[in-house]
């Protein structure tokens, strides 16, 4: 098992929870005329997020993959990335789950892309909204209490 998350183009997803989860299921089954291991497959904002992630979480697959004899290959930081036109699915080792969550979320806010915590049973979905970055929907305890309250603003670019 791995710790998994997804980043996505905010305009490509439905706003309601059930519709979002249906969209997620379709993306996970999606096949098309694209290479799921090539970042050129995906949207520019997602590619920017990916290249920033590589600085801390090197790729185990695709054109930017570290070689098997590279010391980074045998660390818990090695990460699997899968690309689609509107999303990137990422799997991490559990040893780095907390760092992956924090870093991935901060970079998602920086690059104005959505963020879905796939491995959390309550699966919060974060979206850029104005100058803030907020939980749009989740289950149970992760559900936002007040959707108007910004969660954080310090990584958001000025409009």
Backbone as CSV, one residue per row, in Angstrom:
resi,resn,N_x,N_y,N_z,CA_x,CA_y,CA_z,C_x,C_y,C_z
1,UNK,0.827,-1.183,0.000,0.000,0.000,0.000,0.867,1.241,0.000
2,UNK,0.285,2.308,-0.466,1.000,3.573,-0.557,0.098,4.691,-0.063
3,UNK,0.722,5.834,0.191,-0.048,7.043,0.481,-0.288,7.725,-0.856
4,UNK,-1.550,7.970,-1.206,-1.898,8.495,-2.521,-2.618,9.833,-2.427
5,UNK,-2.350,10.664,-3.419,-3.082,11.914,-3.566,-3.224,12.223,-5.046
6,UNK,-4.065,13.197,-5.342,-4.278,13.621,-6.722,-4.343,15.133,-6.764
7,UNK,-3.716,15.711,-7.773,-3.902,17.122,-8.075,-4.616,17.185,-9.415
8,UNK,-5.376,18.257,-9.629,-6.225,18.321,-10.814,-6.513,19.769,-11.184
9,UNK,-6.946,19.949,-12.418,-7.377,21.276,-12.861,-8.707,21.592,-12.190
10,UNK,-8.799,22.689,-11.475,-10.029,23.003,-10.751,-11.260,23.105,-11.653
11,UNK,-11.109,23.644,-12.862,-12.248,23.801,-13.764,-12.722,22.506,-14.399
12,UNK,-11.980,21.432,-14.206,-12.327,20.152,-14.834,-13.197,19.270,-13.951
13,UNK,-13.433,19.690,-12.713,-14.145,18.818,-11.772,-15.505,19.390,-11.376
14,UNK,-16.456,18.503,-11.065,-17.747,18.956,-10.536,-17.579,19.510,-9.122
15,UNK,-18.454,20.388,-8.716,-18.321,21.024,-7.405,-18.946,20.209,-6.269
16,UNK,-19.860,19.331,-6.559,-20.511,18.534,-5.511,-19.717,17.264,-5.214
17,UNK,-19.746,16.828,-3.979,-18.945,15.693,-3.507,-19.183,14.411,-4.316
18,UNK,-20.414,13.973,-4.421,-20.717,12.710,-5.114,-20.291,12.774,-6.578
19,UNK,-20.570,13.885,-7.236,-20.175,14.046,-8.643,-18.652,14.066,-8.773
20,UNK,-17.963,14.686,-7.812,-16.506,14.695,-7.826,-15.964,13.273,-7.723
21,UNK,-16.498,12.474,-6.795,-16.022,11.104,-6.631,-16.295,10.264,-7.873
22,UNK,-17.407,10.513,-8.552,-17.674,9.831,-9.825,-16.644,10.245,-10.875
23,UNK,-16.327,11.538,-10.925,-15.301,12.040,-11.846,-13.958,11.363,-11.547
24,UNK,-13.601,11.303,-10.273,-12.352,10.665,-9.859,-12.302,9.212,-10.362
25,UNK,-13.373,8.464,-10.162,-13.418,7.070,-10.628,-13.208,6.979,-12.139
26,UNK,-13.820,7.889,-12.888,-13.650,7.882,-14.350,-12.197,8.172,-14.741
27,UNK,-11.574,9.135,-14.065,-10.171,9.473,-14.364,-9.272,8.280,-14.072
28,UNK,-9.541,7.572,-13.000,-8.701,6.427,-12.630,-8.819,5.285,-13.645
29,UNK,-9.922,5.225,-14.372,-10.117,4.188,-15.383,-9.817,4.683,-16.794
30,UNK,-9.530,5.983,-16.902,-9.367,6.634,-18.196,-8.216,6.048,-19.005
31,UNK,-8.510,5.790,-20.249,-7.490,5.405,-21.215,-7.694,6.298,-22.423
32,UNK,-6.634,6.629,-23.078,-6.751,7.503,-24.239,-5.468,7.521,-25.018
33,UNK,-5.378,8.483,-25.886,-4.191,8.633,-26.713,-3.163,9.499,-25.991
34,UNK,-2.808,9.104,-24.782,-1.795,9.834,-24.020,-0.961,8.835,-23.228
35,UNK,0.242,9.258,-22.908,1.167,8.437,-22.130,0.964,8.776,-20.653
36,UNK,0.479,7.846,-19.837,0.222,8.149,-18.431,1.480,8.375,-17.595
37,UNK,2.654,8.185,-18.184,3.895,8.397,-17.445,4.694,9.580,-17.970
38,UNK,4.092,10.380,-18.846,4.772,11.538,-19.424,4.051,12.812,-18.992
39,UNK,4.742,13.723,-18.291,4.088,14.950,-17.841,3.586,15.829,-18.980
40,UNK,4.080,15.627,-20.204,3.576,16.403,-21.341,2.101,16.119,-21.588
41,UNK,1.618,15.019,-21.044,0.217,14.613,-21.162,-0.733,15.595,-20.488
42,UNK,-0.271,16.265,-19.443,-1.177,17.006,-18.568,-1.095,18.522,-18.765
43,UNK,-1.968,19.227,-18.099,-2.106,20.687,-18.225,-0.894,21.432,-17.651
44,UNK,-0.637,22.656,-18.132,0.546,23.420,-17.699,0.662,23.632,-16.189
45,UNK,-0.418,23.987,-15.510,-0.349,24.198,-14.059,0.008,22.929,-13.311
46,UNK,-0.498,21.813,-13.797,-0.175,20.529,-13.185,1.283,20.147,-13.438
47,UNK,1.764,20.430,-14.642,3.179,20.168,-14.932,4.079,21.002,-14.020
48,UNK,3.719,22.259,-13.800,4.517,23.118,-12.921,4.538,22.542,-11.502
49,UNK,3.392,22.066,-11.024,3.315,21.425,-9.711,4.256,20.217,-9.673
50,UNK,4.191,19.384,-10.702,5.012,18.177,-10.793,6.502,18.510,-10.739
51,UNK,6.951,19.463,-11.523,8.379,19.776,-11.549,8.843,20.351,-10.213
52,UNK,7.987,21.082,-9.514,8.337,21.528,-8.162,8.399,20.343,-7.198
53,UNK,7.486,19.391,-7.339,7.484,18.207,-6.467,8.757,17.383,-6.641
54,UNK,9.273,17.320,-7.862,10.464,16.507,-8.128,11.663,16.921,-7.289
55,UNK,11.712,18.173,-6.868,12.838,18.631,-6.065,12.940,17.873,-4.745
56,UNK,11.799,17.448,-4.199,11.795,16.720,-2.934,11.408,15.252,-3.107
57,UNK,10.561,14.968,-4.096,10.033,13.623,-4.313,10.377,13.169,-5.727
58,UNK,11.572,12.589,-5.918,11.997,12.197,-7.266,11.100,11.112,-7.860
59,UNK,10.989,11.139,-9.178,10.120,10.203,-9.895,10.776,8.838,-10.031
60,UNK,9.950,7.804,-9.857,10.430,6.442,-10.105,10.063,5.977,-11.511
61,UNK,9.284,6.790,-12.230,8.835,6.416,-13.563,8.792,7.650,-14.462
62,UNK,8.722,7.408,-15.757,8.593,8.504,-16.706,9.926,9.106,-17.119
63,UNK,9.876,10.154,-17.945,11.102,10.743,-18.495,12.046,11.338,-17.447
64,UNK,11.527,11.753,-16.305,12.364,12.342,-15.258,12.764,11.319,-14.195
65,UNK,12.497,10.049,-14.410,12.779,9.014,-13.415,14.263,8.953,-13.093
66,UNK,14.547,8.746,-11.813,15.928,8.539,-11.420,16.323,7.117,-11.812
67,UNK,17.577,6.927,-12.129,18.076,5.603,-12.511,18.045,4.673,-11.300
68,UNK,17.886,3.393,-11.556,17.827,2.420,-10.473,19.114,2.377,-9.655
69,UNK,20.232,2.789,-10.243,21.490,2.807,-9.490,21.745,4.162,-8.811
70,UNK,20.825,5.102,-8.960,20.919,6.396,-8.287,20.563,6.195,-6.811
71,UNK,21.324,6.783,-5.893,21.014,6.627,-4.460,19.588,7.070,-4.093
72,UNK,19.021,8.017,-4.814,17.662,8.489,-4.529,16.617,7.410,-4.778
73,UNK,16.970,6.416,-5.609,16.002,5.381,-5.951,15.646,4.514,-4.749
74,UNK,16.588,4.326,-3.860,16.366,3.467,-2.691,16.039,4.250,-1.426
75,UNK,15.391,5.379,-1.572,14.982,6.169,-0.414,13.462,6.167,-0.317
76,UNK,12.915,6.527,0.831,11.456,6.604,0.936,10.858,7.760,0.126
77,UNK,11.699,8.640,-0.390,11.223,9.807,-1.126,10.860,9.486,-2.578
78,UNK,11.291,8.343,-3.084,10.994,7.970,-4.469,9.476,7.851,-4.629
79,UNK,8.967,8.391,-5.731,7.528,8.581,-5.873,7.053,8.196,-7.264
80,UNK,5.863,7.623,-7.323,5.249,7.282,-8.601,4.266,8.353,-9.037
81,UNK,4.354,8.777,-10.275,3.470,9.802,-10.842,2.762,9.224,-12.060
82,UNK,1.453,9.455,-12.149,0.666,9.056,-13.321,-0.105,10.276,-13.806
83,UNK,-0.091,10.495,-15.118,-0.641,11.717,-15.703,-1.866,11.423,-16.571
84,UNK,-2.811,12.338,-16.527,-3.928,12.350,-17.467,-4.087,13.802,-17.908
85,UNK,-4.929,14.076,-18.882,-5.038,15.457,-19.355,-5.413,16.474,-18.263
86,UNK,-6.185,16.057,-17.249,-6.659,17.010,-16.241,-6.232,16.686,-14.815
87,UNK,-5.361,15.682,-14.633,-5.006,15.281,-13.272,-3.651,14.572,-13.243
88,UNK,-3.071,14.581,-12.037,-1.876,13.781,-11.756,-2.186,12.968,-10.502
89,UNK,-1.995,11.665,-10.594,-2.159,10.764,-9.457,-0.765,10.435,-8.955
90,UNK,-0.576,10.492,-7.638,0.750,10.325,-7.067,0.707,9.309,-5.931
91,UNK,1.682,8.389,-5.937,1.778,7.442,-4.824,3.138,7.566,-4.156
92,UNK,3.088,7.694,-2.825,4.264,7.892,-1.979,4.415,6.699,-1.041
93,UNK,5.569,6.562,-0.471,5.771,5.591,0.606,5.150,6.183,1.878
94,UNK,4.610,5.323,2.724,3.958,5.788,3.950,4.935,6.523,4.869
95,UNK,6.212,6.215,4.787,7.209,6.882,5.639,7.221,8.395,5.438
96,UNK,6.804,8.857,4.272,6.865,10.286,3.966,5.467,10.885,3.753
97,UNK,4.441,10.193,4.222,3.060,10.632,3.974,2.797,12.050,4.480
98,UNK,3.209,12.348,5.686,2.935,13.684,6.240,3.649,14.778,5.439
99,UNK,4.901,14.547,5.090,5.646,15.519,4.292,5.041,15.647,2.896
100,UNK,4.622,14.528,2.309,4.010,14.556,0.972,2.726,15.364,0.992
101,UNK,1.912,15.154,2.011,0.659,15.892,2.135,0.936,17.395,2.239
102,UNK,1.782,17.776,3.165,2.043,19.200,3.401,2.683,19.868,2.185
103,UNK,3.685,19.219,1.622,4.389,19.810,0.480,3.487,19.837,-0.759
104,UNK,2.797,18.728,-1.011,1.894,18.662,-2.168,0.779,19.686,-2.086
105,UNK,0.215,19.861,-0.890,-0.863,20.832,-0.698,-0.360,22.263,-0.871
106,UNK,0.797,22.573,-0.298,1.359,23.922,-0.440,1.648,24.243,-1.908
107,UNK,2.193,23.264,-2.638,2.473,23.505,-4.058,1.188,23.569,-4.879
108,UNK,0.169,22.841,-4.481,-1.117,22.934,-5.181,-1.680,24.343,-5.047
109,UNK,-1.583,24.897,-3.843,-2.041,26.277,-3.641,-1.200,27.237,-4.471
110,UNK,0.095,27.037,-4.492,0.998,27.904,-5.259,0.658,27.898,-6.750
111,UNK,0.322,26.730,-7.283,0.095,26.587,-8.724,-1.385,26.630,-9.123
112,UNK,-2.253,26.963,-8.174,-3.692,27.107,-8.464,-4.309,25.846,-9.037
113,UNK,-3.942,24.702,-8.480,-4.555,23.443,-8.889,-5.297,22.845,-7.700
114,UNK,-6.254,21.972,-7.987,-6.987,21.291,-6.932,-6.149,20.189,-6.314
115,UNK,-6.546,19.770,-5.107,-5.813,18.764,-4.347,-6.804,17.835,-3.682
116,UNK,-6.612,16.528,-3.858,-7.493,15.525,-3.258,-6.651,14.539,-2.465
117,UNK,-6.943,14.410,-1.185,-6.243,13.484,-0.303,-6.896,12.106,-0.431
118,UNK,-6.474,11.352,-1.419,-7.083,10.073,-1.775,-7.010,9.068,-0.621
119,UNK,-5.908,9.017,0.087,-5.719,7.998,1.119,-6.465,8.271,2.416
120,UNK,-6.908,9.468,2.617,-7.679,9.782,3.821,-9.112,9.301,3.620
121,UNK,-9.659,8.535,4.551,-11.036,8.055,4.384,-12.054,9.194,4.219
122,UNK,-11.728,10.381,4.766,-12.625,11.530,4.627,-12.302,12.362,3.395
123,UNK,-11.164,12.117,2.766,-10.763,12.671,1.495,-11.109,14.112,1.196
124,UNK,-10.464,15.034,1.887,-10.715,16.453,1.632,-10.290,16.831,0.216
125,UNK,-11.103,17.673,-0.406,-10.800,18.243,-1.721,-10.593,19.730,-1.517
126,UNK,-9.406,20.197,-1.877,-9.028,21.599,-1.727,-9.068,22.274,-3.089
127,UNK,-9.512,23.532,-3.104,-9.582,24.309,-4.346,-9.128,25.744,-4.111
128,UNK,-8.504,26.354,-5.118,-8.207,27.786,-5.009,-9.509,28.566,-5.122
129,UNK,-9.668,29.553,-4.251,-10.844,30.418,-4.286,-10.384,31.838,-3.982
130,UNK,-10.316,32.655,-5.017,-9.799,34.012,-4.829,-8.352,33.946,-4.409
131,UNK,-8.005,34.631,-3.307,-6.628,34.600,-2.811,-6.427,33.528,-1.760
132,UNK,-7.462,32.764,-1.446,-7.355,31.714,-0.435,-7.329,30.339,-1.091
133,UNK,-7.072,29.344,-0.285,-7.094,27.954,-0.724,-7.884,27.214,0.335
134,UNK,-9.013,26.601,-0.050,-9.969,26.099,0.929,-10.405,24.672,0.643
135,UNK,-10.907,24.036,1.688,-11.546,22.734,1.507,-12.909,22.991,0.874
136,UNK,-13.127,22.403,-0.288,-14.406,22.553,-0.985,-15.417,21.542,-0.464
137,UNK,-14.970,20.307,-0.234,-15.840,19.278,0.337,-15.003,18.120,0.850
138,UNK,-15.605,17.371,1.771,-14.972,16.211,2.376,-16.060,15.438,3.109
139,UNK,-15.684,14.316,3.670,-16.606,13.524,4.478,-16.272,13.708,5.951
140,UNK,-17.226,13.455,6.805,-17.010,13.392,8.252,-16.290,14.572,8.837
141,UNK,-15.277,14.269,9.656,-14.538,15.299,10.390,-13.756,16.251,9.499
142,UNK,-13.452,15.832,8.289,-12.678,16.694,7.386,-13.560,17.711,6.673
143,UNK,-14.878,17.562,6.784,-15.786,18.484,6.094,-15.623,19.892,6.657
144,UNK,-15.650,20.891,5.783,-15.475,22.273,6.247,-16.647,22.712,7.121
145,UNK,-16.316,23.386,8.194,-17.355,23.904,9.093,-17.909,25.227,8.564
146,UNK,-17.044,26.007,7.957,-17.436,27.302,7.416,-16.694,27.494,6.101
147,UNK,-17.385,27.317,4.988,-16.729,27.390,3.675,-16.188,28.789,3.372
148,UNK,-16.629,29.798,4.106,-16.147,31.145,3.847,-14.782,31.393,4.464
149,UNK,-14.405,30.589,5.448,-13.143,30.817,6.154,-11.964,30.336,5.319
150,UNK,-11.024,31.225,4.993,-9.855,30.768,4.249,-9.010,29.835,5.105
151,UNK,-8.509,28.786,4.528,-7.676,27.854,5.256,-6.259,28.376,5.314
152,UNK,-5.715,28.755,4.195,-4.439,29.450,4.214,-4.310,30.312,2.973
153,UNK,-3.523,31.367,3.136,-3.338,32.312,2.053,-1.865,32.545,1.737
154,UNK,-0.963,32.041,2.557,0.434,32.440,2.428,1.131,31.941,1.184
155,UNK,0.599,30.939,0.487,1.224,30.473,-0.748,0.513,31.002,-1.999
156,UNK,-0.546,31.728,-1.811,-1.329,32.184,-2.959,-0.669,33.387,-3.606
157,UNK,-0.657,33.355,-4.900,-0.134,34.497,-5.653,-1.150,35.615,-5.659
158,UNK,-0.672,36.821,-5.832,-1.584,37.957,-5.947,-2.296,37.879,-7.284
159,UNK,-3.601,38.198,-7.329,-4.329,38.132,-8.603,-3.849,39.165,-9.596
